[in-house]
Amino acid sequence: MAKNRPFSRDFYYFKDTRLIRKHFLDWMLFDRAAENQAKVMKPRYAKFLKDLLPVAKTMAEPVFFLVEPTAALMYVPVTLSTKKASITVLATPDSGADVSCFPYEVAEALGIDIGKLKKAKAFAGPNMFQVESFPAKVHVTVGDADEGAVGVVDFIKNKDARALLGWSTFFSTHEVVFSPDAGIKYRLVS
């Protein structure tokens, strides 16, 4: 079945360190449809994701990004969906991560109350500090694929939370190839 699916090559790099210094840990919103049409990307910024949600409703393909401290990472668009809502966030593929995790603000945008979720065992996060996570089952679609899979992602309520794609919803369900020519390419196999 996977051999019939094309590889996706939908990923982003942010190399402009001025963006990172100016908007460190702000949420950025841009319209992927405008970018795909070779229009100038005009991002919007806010301290909280919820402040950008009304603006996203005016866009064809809104994508959210938490501006992080480094520009050396590769980001892949991930659409998380529940019966209540759907949101696309840029996440870092991390083959060393057991789980895929996202900031708690993403759960709020999906209509998930993490206060009602069972807390998972703490695990080592960035800089090896212990983080509390709240797992929830959501529909996950990576890149520009037409289909995705239901999986468990962890929502983290910590100021240092990042959007990461780990084994649980990316590397175990996708054929992933890193290469100097293509950067990254991937396709759903399960």
N, C-alpha and C positions, 0 to 999 in steps of 0.2 A: 504494500500500500504506500509506503513512504517513497518508493522510487518514482511513483507517479506524481508526487508533489514537487513543485519547483523549490529550490533554495531561496530563502529571503536574504536580502543583503541590506536590510533597513537598520542602520545604526548611526550614531552621532558621536562626534568628538567636539569638545569645547576647548579650543586652544588659546583663546584670548584671556589671558590672566587678569586683564582689567575688569572683565565681566565678573570674575570670581571675587576680586577684591571689593568691588563696588556693591555687589549683591550677595555677599557671603551668607548662606543659609536663608536666603529669601526664596520664595517660590516663583518660578518663571512660567509663563504661559505663552505658547505660540500656536499658530494654526499650521498644521502639517500640510493641509491642502494648498495653502498659499505658497509654502516652500516648494512643494512638488511641482507647482506651476511656474517655478523660477521667479516668483515675486520676492520682493524684499521682505525678510522676516522682521516683523515688528513685535518683539516680545513685550509682555506686560509683567510687572513684578509686584509682589506683596509679601508681607511678613507671614501671613497665614493663607493656606490653601483656600479656605472658605471664602476669603475676600475675592478670589479670582473666579469662583464658580459662576456668578452671574455673567461675567464677561465671556466665559467659555461657551455659554449658550448661544452667543452670536457668531461663533466660529463653525466652519464645516468639519474640521478634524482637530479639536483642541488637544494639546499635549502639555502635561505639567512636568516640571523639572525642579527639584530642590537643588539649588546652586551649592555645590560642594567645595571643599577646600583644595581640590587638586584638579587640574585640567588634563591629566595624563590618562584618564579612564575612558573606556568605551561605554556608551550607553545604548540600550536597546529599548524601543517602545513596547510597553506591556499594557494590554487592556485588561483590567479587572472588572468583572461584572457580577452583580447580584440581581435578584428580581426587582429591586428598587432603583438601581442606578448602575452606571458604567463610567469608568474613568481611565484615561490613558496616561501613564507615567513613564518617564525614562528611568531605567534601572540598569545597574552594572551587572553583567554576567560574572559570577564568581564560582568557579569550579571547586573551590575549597569550602564553600558554604553548603551545609546539609539542607538548609531550608531557604525558602525565598521569603524575604521580609520587606516590610514597607512601613513608613511612619504612620502613627495612629491617625493623622489627619486624613489619610487616604481612606481608612475605615469609616471615618465620619462622613466623607463625601459619598461613600457607597451605602450609607444608611445603616451601618453596623455600629452598634453600641458596644465598645470593647469592655465596658463595665459589666456587661451581661455574659461575657465570654469567660471560659475557664482559663486561668493563667497556666501557661506551660512552665516546665522547669527552666530556670534561668540558664543562659548560655553565654559564652564569651563573645562579646561584640567587638567593635572597633577599639583599638588600644587595649584589648584583653579585659575590659571591665565587664561585669556581669549585667546582663539586661533581662528585663522581664518581658515576656512576649505573650501575645494573645492570639492563638491560632484560630483561623476561620476558613471554612470551605467557600471558595469562589470560583467562578469560571475565568480561566486565564488564557488569553490569546497573545502570542508573542509576534511582534513585527506586523507586517501587512498580510498575514495569513487570513484565509477565509474562515478557518475553524480553529478551535482551541480545545482545552481539556479542563475538567473540573479538578481542582487540587486544593491543598491546604497551604495557605500563606500565613506568616506570623506578622501581626501588627505590633509595633514597638512604641511604647510611650516613653520616649527619652529624647532629649534635645539633640543627641548625636545619632539618631536613627537615620539610616540610609535605605534607599530602594535597591535591593540586591536580588538577583535571580540565581538561585542555587539549584541543588540536585532535585529537590522535591517537585518543582514545577517547570524546570527547564532542561537540565542535562539528562534527567531520567526519561523525559518524554520527547526530546528532540535530538536529531542528529546535528551535531555542532562541529564546525570546522573553522579553526583559526588559521589564517595564512597571510603572508606579507602582501600578496596581490589583492585578496578580497577583504582583508580585515577580519571580518567574521561573516559566516553564512550559516544558516540553520533551517531546519524543516521539521515539522511535527512527524513523529514516527508511530506514536501509540494511538 
